[in-house]
Amino acid sequence: MALVAVMALFGANRAAADQWISPEEVPATLKTFVTQNFGKDVTIVKASKDRKAGAFEYDVTLSNGVEIDYGVDQQWTEIDGEDAGVDIPAAIVGETIVSDINVRYPGAKVRKIERKYRGYEVTLNNGRELKYDKNGKLTRDKRDD
């Protein structure tokens, strides 16, 4: 019986953690980010929010299939276009990383980028997984098998 009570409490807390919201409830900064980087024809079609440390994190899905995780600091934490086959715009990736990718893998495009504490993790459309430090220096290059 105690196990059932603990499971019910955990389930209630998890349900409260991710709240589905309408795209109109997404912060203006996130809406502006989407428009500036993906164009005015790409819209937010699905959104949820999760309370962290007194503020909200947002997860959104765009009409082109890209998924964006947006942190409490009003910055993206992950942008994933892999499943949708959508390239992440160079303006998001940054000039230093884009230049490095163009030299190492001409024609390759970024399909996913994650902002980490120590830098960035990037997945390319050719299956390469790259790690960069905060200064844009490559620290790891491996093939996703």
C-alpha positions as a Markdown table, in Angstrom:
| # | Residue | x | y | z |
|---|---|---|---|---|
| 1 | Met | 0.0 | 0.0 | 0.0 |
| 2 | Ala | 2.9 | 2.4 | 0.8 |
| 3 | Leu | 4.4 | 1.6 | -2.6 |
| 4 | Val | 1.1 | 2.5 | -4.3 |
| 5 | Ala | 1.0 | 5.8 | -2.4 |
| 6 | Val | 4.6 | 6.7 | -3.3 |
| 7 | Met | 3.9 | 5.9 | -7.0 |
| 8 | Ala | 0.8 | 8.0 | -7.0 |
| 9 | Leu | 2.6 | 10.9 | -5.4 |
| 10 | Phe | 5.4 | 10.6 | -8.0 |
| 11 | Gly | 2.9 | 10.4 | -10.8 |
| 12 | Ala | 1.1 | 13.5 | -9.5 |
| 13 | Asn | 4.4 | 15.4 | -9.2 |
| 14 | Arg | 5.5 | 14.4 | -12.7 |
| 15 | Ala | 2.1 | 15.4 | -14.2 |
| 16 | Ala | 2.5 | 18.8 | -12.6 |
| 17 | Ala | 6.0 | 19.2 | -13.9 |
| 18 | Asp | 5.2 | 19.2 | -17.6 |
| 19 | Gln | 2.2 | 21.4 | -18.3 |
| 20 | Trp | 0.9 | 21.6 | -21.9 |
| 21 | Ile | 0.2 | 25.2 | -22.8 |
| 22 | Ser | -1.1 | 26.9 | -25.9 |
| 23 | Pro | 1.6 | 28.4 | -28.3 |
| 24 | Glu | 0.3 | 31.8 | -27.4 |
| 25 | Glu | 1.5 | 31.3 | -23.8 |
| 26 | Val | 5.1 | 30.9 | -24.9 |
| 27 | Pro | 7.3 | 33.9 | -23.8 |
| 28 | Ala | 7.8 | 36.6 | -26.4 |
| 29 | Thr | 11.5 | 36.1 | -26.4 |
| 30 | Leu | 11.1 | 32.5 | -27.6 |
| 31 | Lys | 8.6 | 33.5 | -30.2 |
| 32 | Thr | 11.0 | 36.2 | -31.5 |
| 33 | Phe | 13.8 | 33.7 | -31.5 |
| 34 | Val | 11.7 | 31.3 | -33.7 |
| 35 | Thr | 10.8 | 34.1 | -36.2 |
| 36 | Gln | 14.3 | 35.5 | -36.4 |
| 37 | Asn | 15.9 | 32.1 | -37.0 |
| 38 | Phe | 13.3 | 30.0 | -38.8 |
| 39 | Gly | 11.2 | 32.7 | -40.6 |
| 40 | Lys | 7.8 | 34.1 | -40.1 |
| 41 | Asp | 6.1 | 31.1 | -41.9 |
| 42 | Val | 7.4 | 28.7 | -39.2 |
| 43 | Thr | 5.2 | 28.6 | -36.1 |
| 44 | Ile | 5.0 | 27.0 | -32.7 |
| 45 | Val | 2.5 | 24.2 | -32.9 |
| 46 | Lys | 3.0 | 22.4 | -29.6 |
| 47 | Ala | 4.4 | 23.7 | -26.2 |
| 48 | Ser | 4.8 | 22.7 | -22.6 |
| 49 | Lys | 6.4 | 24.3 | -19.6 |
| 50 | Asp | 8.1 | 23.0 | -16.6 |
| 51 | Arg | 8.9 | 24.9 | -13.4 |
| 52 | Lys | 12.6 | 24.8 | -12.4 |
| 53 | Ala | 14.1 | 26.9 | -9.6 |
| 54 | Gly | 11.2 | 29.3 | -9.5 |
| 55 | Ala | 11.1 | 29.9 | -13.2 |
| 56 | Phe | 9.9 | 28.0 | -16.3 |
| 57 | Glu | 11.6 | 26.0 | -19.0 |
| 58 | Tyr | 9.7 | 25.6 | -22.2 |
| 59 | Asp | 9.7 | 22.8 | -24.8 |
| 60 | Val | 8.2 | 23.7 | -28.2 |
| 61 | Thr | 7.7 | 21.9 | -31.5 |
| 62 | Leu | 7.7 | 24.0 | -34.6 |
| 63 | Ser | 5.5 | 23.6 | -37.7 |
| 64 | Asn | 8.6 | 22.4 | -39.6 |
| 65 | Gly | 9.2 | 19.6 | -37.0 |
| 66 | Val | 12.1 | 21.2 | -35.2 |
| 67 | Glu | 12.0 | 20.9 | -31.4 |
| 68 | Ile | 13.4 | 23.5 | -29.1 |
| 69 | Asp | 14.2 | 23.3 | -25.4 |
| 70 | Tyr | 14.3 | 26.8 | -23.9 |
| 71 | Gly | 15.8 | 27.3 | -20.4 |
| 72 | Val | 15.0 | 29.4 | -17.4 |
| 73 | Asp | 17.7 | 31.8 | -18.5 |
| 74 | Gln | 15.7 | 32.7 | -21.6 |
| 75 | Gln | 18.2 | 30.9 | -23.9 |
| 76 | Trp | 17.9 | 27.7 | -25.9 |
| 77 | Thr | 19.4 | 24.6 | -24.4 |
| 78 | Glu | 18.7 | 22.2 | -27.3 |
| 79 | Ile | 17.5 | 22.5 | -30.9 |
| 80 | Asp | 16.7 | 19.3 | -32.7 |
| 81 | Gly | 15.9 | 19.1 | -36.4 |
| 82 | Glu | 17.2 | 15.5 | -36.8 |
| 83 | Asp | 13.9 | 13.6 | -37.1 |
| 84 | Ala | 12.4 | 16.4 | -39.2 |
| 85 | Gly | 15.4 | 16.5 | -41.6 |
| 86 | Val | 15.7 | 20.2 | -40.9 |
| 87 | Asp | 19.1 | 22.0 | -40.8 |
| 88 | Ile | 19.8 | 24.3 | -37.8 |
| 89 | Pro | 20.5 | 27.8 | -39.1 |
| 90 | Ala | 24.1 | 29.0 | -39.0 |
| 91 | Ala | 23.2 | 32.0 | -37.0 |
| 92 | Ile | 22.2 | 29.7 | -34.1 |
| 93 | Val | 25.3 | 27.5 | -34.4 |
| 94 | Gly | 27.8 | 30.3 | -34.5 |
| 95 | Glu | 30.4 | 31.4 | -37.0 |
| 96 | Thr | 33.3 | 29.7 | -35.4 |
| 97 | Ile | 31.7 | 26.3 | -35.3 |
| 98 | Val | 30.1 | 26.6 | -38.8 |
| 99 | Ser | 33.5 | 27.5 | -40.2 |
| 100 | Asp | 35.2 | 24.5 | -38.5 |
| 101 | Ile | 32.4 | 22.1 | -39.8 |
| 102 | Asn | 32.8 | 23.6 | -43.4 |
| 103 | Val | 36.5 | 22.8 | -43.3 |
| 104 | Arg | 36.2 | 19.3 | -41.8 |
| 105 | Tyr | 33.0 | 18.2 | -43.6 |
| 106 | Pro | 32.3 | 20.4 | -46.6 |
| 107 | Gly | 28.5 | 20.4 | -47.4 |
| 108 | Ala | 27.6 | 18.9 | -44.0 |
| 109 | Lys | 24.7 | 20.6 | -42.1 |
| 110 | Val | 24.0 | 20.8 | -38.4 |
| 111 | Arg | 20.8 | 18.9 | -37.5 |
| 112 | Lys | 21.0 | 19.1 | -33.7 |
| 113 | Ile | 22.8 | 21.4 | -31.2 |
| 114 | Glu | 22.9 | 21.2 | -27.5 |
| 115 | Arg | 24.3 | 23.9 | -25.2 |
| 116 | Lys | 26.2 | 22.3 | -22.4 |
| 117 | Tyr | 27.9 | 23.7 | -19.3 |
| 118 | Arg | 31.3 | 23.4 | -21.0 |
| 119 | Gly | 30.4 | 24.0 | -24.6 |
| 120 | Tyr | 28.3 | 22.6 | -27.4 |
| 121 | Glu | 27.4 | 19.1 | -28.7 |
| 122 | Val | 26.6 | 19.1 | -32.4 |
| 123 | Thr | 25.1 | 16.4 | -34.6 |
| 124 | Leu | 25.6 | 16.6 | -38.4 |
| 125 | Asn | 23.5 | 15.2 | -41.2 |
| 126 | Asn | 26.3 | 12.9 | -42.1 |
| 127 | Gly | 26.2 | 11.1 | -38.7 |
| 128 | Arg | 29.1 | 12.9 | -37.1 |
| 129 | Glu | 28.8 | 13.9 | -33.4 |
| 130 | Leu | 31.1 | 16.8 | -32.5 |
| 131 | Lys | 31.8 | 18.5 | -29.2 |
| 132 | Tyr | 33.1 | 22.0 | -29.0 |
| 133 | Asp | 34.2 | 24.0 | -26.0 |
| 134 | Lys | 32.7 | 27.4 | -25.2 |
| 135 | Asn | 35.3 | 29.1 | -27.5 |
| 136 | Gly | 34.3 | 26.9 | -30.5 |
| 137 | Lys | 37.4 | 24.6 | -30.3 |
| 138 | Leu | 36.7 | 21.0 | -31.3 |
| 139 | Thr | 37.2 | 18.6 | -28.4 |
| 140 | Arg | 35.7 | 15.4 | -29.8 |
| 141 | Asp | 34.7 | 14.0 | -33.2 |
| 142 | Lys | 33.0 | 10.7 | -33.5 |
| 143 | Arg | 30.8 | 8.8 | -35.9 |
| 144 | Asp | 27.3 | 7.9 | -34.6 |
| 145 | Asp | 26.9 | 4.2 | -35.3 |
